[in-house]
């Protein structure tokens, strides 16, 4: 379905509804995934689906129903189910009206035809290049390559109609040796940016350089994190800038908007139009998504809102709603950390003694208000001595406040997109002057 076909369908849904107010969201996705390990592709899947989500409002009560039966009989059944759920739901005195907004245009680069047309054979060629890179060094490879395309269209009974089409692709690879591993990743809207040879070589060099790792005592170290590791950390700070988290007291700066918490070199935006991570230009209520400055030179300067929390706090609606109703409130979706002036290699060269961390694993919250998280290093941790990488290091577990770490940090000038199951963002490498490791491992 193209956007015109999707718009015709959702407007038909709204027209057929008997609810007081109706919102129709249509998601379409074509997703391909190729997994590999030990020199072989062991899983190749492709899924295609279209999902219609109907939100019906009856007497100030909300009901939601979903279906992929898009004939009139399926639409009518889902409309009736949504209305029936609404009639049984408790009233919501803070329920905001449905949005009434102008149409928003997607940024260039959001949709790339080459990615939309990518096949299993195309992904297999990327995997083959990864295998070649590993086997040339006596290593075996594991990971995945993914490509996807899709569209989302929203219409409601207040007259809002929005459509967005996008593509995405990604590569995640671990090269494995007898005593060490190395990691690399690459994500882009354009599959032609996904280079199996380059990523395979990066991961292989890390695996070779970290062979026979040494054990270090836990303690406080200067730490340089590459984008995959830094992105994992920043994923745990993003939700603090939700208006709901701020108002309910779970944000580290609740009641203290405008105060400085981190270094004055720390500026962070939420920016759906950044060329390395182009996203949907409106939220799940159809409101255009604004570029919001979250940290401004160390100061907690911004909140993201949706229609409910904008009204509740008397703030502008920044267009960061999740599908309503939800328990999480508005959320940043596309973090961008402003880069520094030094190169990644210069950050290393300027470090007398410290650690380079390629990737983190199993990061979890310890204390939400203090932004303390725990987790482990993985797939390429190195000792830095006199500005050079000297040895591989066995993995370490950390316990660290993110905001405390950001009080003394330096960013590289190179930016990269990093991603996981729950986030995609654009970040540089970072050097933390103090980062606390609580225990060591034997692997």
N, C-alpha and C positions, 0 to 999 in steps of 0.2 A: 504494500500500500504506500502511495506517496502521500504528502501532507494534505493535498486536496481531497483525496479519498478518505483519509482519517477525519478531516474536518467535517465532511459531509456526514459521516457516521455519528460523531459525537453531537453534532447539532441536531441530528435526528433523534438521538437519545433524549436530549434536553426537551425537545418539542413533544415527545411522547409521554413525558413524566407528568404525574398528577400531584407531585409533592409541591409544597410551598416554594421551595428553591431546590435547584438540582445542579450538581457538578458532575461532569463526565470526563474521565481521564482514560486515554487509550495509549497503551504501551505496545510497541512492536519491537521484537529483537530477533536477530539471527546471530547465534553465538557458536563459535568453533573453538575447540580446545584439543591440543595435542600434547600428551605427556610422554616422557621418555626416561629410561634408566638403563644402565649397563649396556649401552650400545644398541638399544632397540626402542622403537616406539611401542608402548604397551597399551596405550589408550588413545583413541581418536573419536571424539564425539562432536555432533552438531545438533543444535536444538533451534527450532524456529517456533515462535509463539506470539500471539496477539492477545492481550488481556485488557478487558474493559472494566474499569473501576467506577462505580456509581456512588455518589454521596447524595443522599436525599435528606432534606430538612423538613420536618412536619411539626408544627406547633412548638418551635424552638428545640426540637429533639432531633438527633442525628442518627441515621442508619447508613451502613456501607455494605455493598454487595459487589462481588467480582464474578466475571464470566469470560469465557472465550467462545461462547456460542453467540455469534454476531448477527444471526438472522433475527427478524422482528420478534419471533416467538421467544428467542433467548433473551433479547433485550427487554421485552415486556415482563418476562418472569423475574429478571434481575431487578428491574425497577420496582416491581411489587414487593420483592423480598426486602429491598432497601427501605421502602416505605413502612413495611411491617416491623422491621427492626427499629426504625425511628419511633414508631408509635409505642413500642415497648421500652424505649430508652428513657433514662431520667432527663428532665429538662436541663438545659445549659444556659443559665442566665448571662454568661459572658460570651455566648456564641456570637462571633462577628458576622456581618453580612458577607455574602460572596463578593469577590473582587470585581471591580469594573475598571478595566485598564486598557490602554492602547496596545496594539500588536507590537511585539518585540522581534528584532531580527538577530539571527545567530551570527557570531563572528566568523570571519574567514578561517578556514582550516578545521572547522568542527567536523565536517563531513568530507572524507576523501574516498573517491570512487575506487581507487586501487585496493583500499582496505575492505570496502564493502564486497568487492569481487574476489577477495582472497580465498583460496581453496585449501583443502587438506594437503594437496601436493605442494602448495606454496609454503605451508607451515613445515612440511617434511623436509623441504630443501634447507630451511633455516636450521632445523634439527641436525641435518646431515653435516652442515658446516660446523656446528658445535661438536659433534662427534669427532670430526677430523682434527679440530683444535686439541681436544683432549687426548685422543689416541696418539697424536704426534709427540706427546710428552709422557706417555704411559699412564694416563689417567682415564677414569671412566666418568661419564656425565649423567646428571639427573636434573629434571626440571620440567618446564612446560613452555609452549608457545601458544598464544591465543589471539584470535581476531574476532571482531564483532562489529555489527552495524545495527542501527535501530532508530526509531522515531518515537516521539511522544507528542500527543496533541491533547489540549484541554479546552473545554467549552463549558460555560455555565449560564444559568438563567438570568444573570445580570449583564449578559452581552459580551463577556470576555471570550476571545478565541486566541489560542497561542499554539504554535507548532515549532518543533525543533527536530532536526535529523543530525545524527552524529555517528562517528566510527571510533574504534579504539583497537589497539593491538599491544601486545606485551610479550616479553621474554624474561624468564627467570631460570638461571642455570647455576648449578653447583658442580665443580670439577673435584673429583675425589681421588686422593692418593692413599698410600698405606698408613700414613700418620697425620694427614692434614687434608683440609678442604679449602676451596676458594669460591667466591660468589661474584656474580655479576647480574645486572638486570637492565632492561631497557623498555620504556613505555612511550607510545606516541599515537596520535590520531592517524598517522600515516604509516602503514605497514612497511613502506620502503625505508623507513628509518631503523627497522629491526634487523640488525646485522649479526648473524650467528657467528661468523668468523671472529669479529672484533670482541663480542661478549665472551665467546668461548675462550679466546686468548687471554682476556683480562682475568677470568676465573682461573684459568690454568696457571698463569704466572703467580697468582696469590697462593694456590695450592702448593706449588713448588717452593715458593719463598718461605712458606710457613711450616715446612717439613720438620719433623722431630722437634716439636714445640717445647719450650721451657715452662716451668711453673713459677709464677710470681706470687708473692705474698699479697693478700688483700690490703687495701688502704686507699689513700687519696692519690690520684694521678692526674697529670695533664693528659687529656684525651682528645684526639682528633677523630671525629666521626664523619664518614663518607655519607652522601645523601641517603642511601637506604637505611642507615642506622639513625641519622638525624630525623628523617621523616617519621620513623616509628615513634620517636620521642615526641615530636610535635603533634602527632595524632592524638596524644593524650592531653594536650593543652587546648586544642581547638574548641572543645565543648564548653570551656569556661567562658567563652565569649557569647554564649547563648543568652538572650534576655531572660529566659526562664531560669537558667542556672544562676544568673546574677541576682534575680529577684528572690529566688527560693533559698539562697545562701550557700549553694554548693560550689560557687566559683571562688577562686583564690582572691579575687578583688571585689567580692560582693560588698556594696555600700561604699566602695572606694574608687569609683570610676574617676579617671583623671590623675591618679597618683602613679608615681614611678615605682616599678617593681623589678626591672631588669636593666641591663646595660644600655647606655644611651645610643649604642650602635644597633640596637634591635628594633627594626621596623617590620611589621608583618601585615599583609593585606589579605582579604578574601577577594579573589579576582577571577571570575569565571571566563574572562576574555583573554587571559594571559596566553601568548602564542604557544607555549609548551604544554598547556593543559586547558584547551578550549572546551567550555562546558555549556550546559543548557542556560540560556540567558534569562530565564524566568523560573519562578519556584513552582511548587505543586499546588499553589492557589492561582497561578497565572500572573503573579505580580512580577514585574521586571526586577532582576537581581542587581543590586547596586554593588559597586566596588567599595568595600568598607576597610578603613584603616583600623586594625585591631590593637597593635602596639605601635605607638608613634615615638620613636627615639627613647624607648624604654618605658613609656607611659602607657598604661592600659587605657586606651582612648576610644574604643568603639564596642558596640553590641550589635549583633544581628537579630532581626525581629521578623515576625510574621504578622498577619492581621490581628490575631488575638493579643499578642504581647505588645505590639505597637499601641493598640488601644488601651491596654491595661496600664502601661507605663507612660503613656503620653509621648511616645517617641515616633519618629518616622518609620514607615514600613520599608525595610531594606530588601524584602523579597527573598527570604531564606526559609520559607515554610517547607516542612515535610508534609506528606499526605495526611490530611486531617480525617478523623481525630488521631492524635498520637500522644505519647507520654513524654517525649524527649524535648518538645518545643523546637524553635528554630535552630538551625545549625549552620556553621560555616561549611562550605562544600569544596572550596578550591583555595587552600592556603598558599601564599607566596611569601617567602622570606627574602627581604631585600639583601642583595649580596654585599660583600666587602670589597676590598681593593687588592688583597694578596691572592696569588694563585694557590691552588691546593698544594702544590709542591713546596711553595714558600712557607706555608703553615708548618709543614714537616721540617723544613730546613731551619726554622726559627725555634724548634723545640729541642731543648737540651736533653730531656729525658721524659718519656711519656709513652702512650699507646696509640696506635692507629686501629680503629674499629671499623670493619667493613659492613657489619650487619648485626642486628639484635634479634633475639628470639624470646618468645613467651613473655612479653612485657605485660605487666599487670599493675593496677593501681593499688598502692598501700595506704595513702592518705590523700583523699580528694582535695581538701581545702589547702593542704600544704604542697600539692602537686608532686608528692613523692611516689615514684614508681620503682618497681623491681623488674629484673629480667637478666638475660645472659648475652654475652657476646657469642658470635658464631661465624664460621666459614671465612676466616681471615682476620686474625688479630695479631698485631705485630708490636714488638718493642722498638721504640725510637731512642737512639742514643746519639748525642751530638749531631742532631739534624739528619740522621740516616736511619732507615729501617734495617735492623740488624738481625732479629730472630723472630720466629713465630712464637706465640704465647698460647698456652692452654687457656681454655675459656674461663671467664670470670663472671660471677654474679654481682650485680650492682644494686644498691639502694640509694636513690638520689632524688632530691627535689629539682624539678625541671626549672622552676623560676630561679632557684639559687644558682644552678649551673649557668643560666643565661645572664647572670649578673656580671660574670667575667668570661667573655667569649669573644672570638674573632671569626669572621666569616670569609670564605673564599669568594673570589669574584665570578667563578663559574657556577652556573645554575643547572640543575637537572630535575627532571620529573621522576618522582618515586611514587610507588603505589602499593596497595595491599588490598585485602578483601573489603575494607571499610573506608578507605581514603585514597585520594590522589592529590598530590601537592607538588610544588616547585620549591626546591631548597638548594642552598650551597652546601659545601662541606663546612664544618664548624670545629673550632678548637675551644674546648672547655678548659680553663686553667685549673679547676678543681672538680674532680668527679670521683665519687666514692664507690669502691668495690668492697663487698662484704665477705666474699668467700671465693675460693678457687675450686676448680674441678680437676679431674684426672683425664680429661679428653680435650 
